[in-house]
Amino acid sequence: MTLIRERDAMAAPATKIASKTKTRLFHAKMLVTRLEEWCVEAETSEQARELFAAGAGHRLTPGESIEVELEHLFDE
């Protein structure tokens, strides 16, 4: 029983210090580049390129983030 009370007494100051620190919520604009796999039905590769450029096709996988860049941090 004594060990538990000593441990609780030692943890109490750390809890008081942590409660004095206030956290804030920050918002940011992020530029995220993802590599995704898409498919489109076409007769030739040139036609497929044109269709992709026009926004046609279907996404096969949601993709992985390959680059993330912080554009602006809002500190209000």
DANOR-V534675 format. One record per run of one state. SS is the DSSP state (helix for helix, strand for strand, loop for the rest). FROM is the first residue (numbers start at 0). TO is the last residue. Records with the same first field share a line. If there is no record, write none. Layout:
SS->FROM-TO / FROM-TO
This chain:
loop->0-0 / 20-25 / 39-43 / 53-56 / 74-75
helix->1-19 / 44-52
strand->26-38 / 57-73
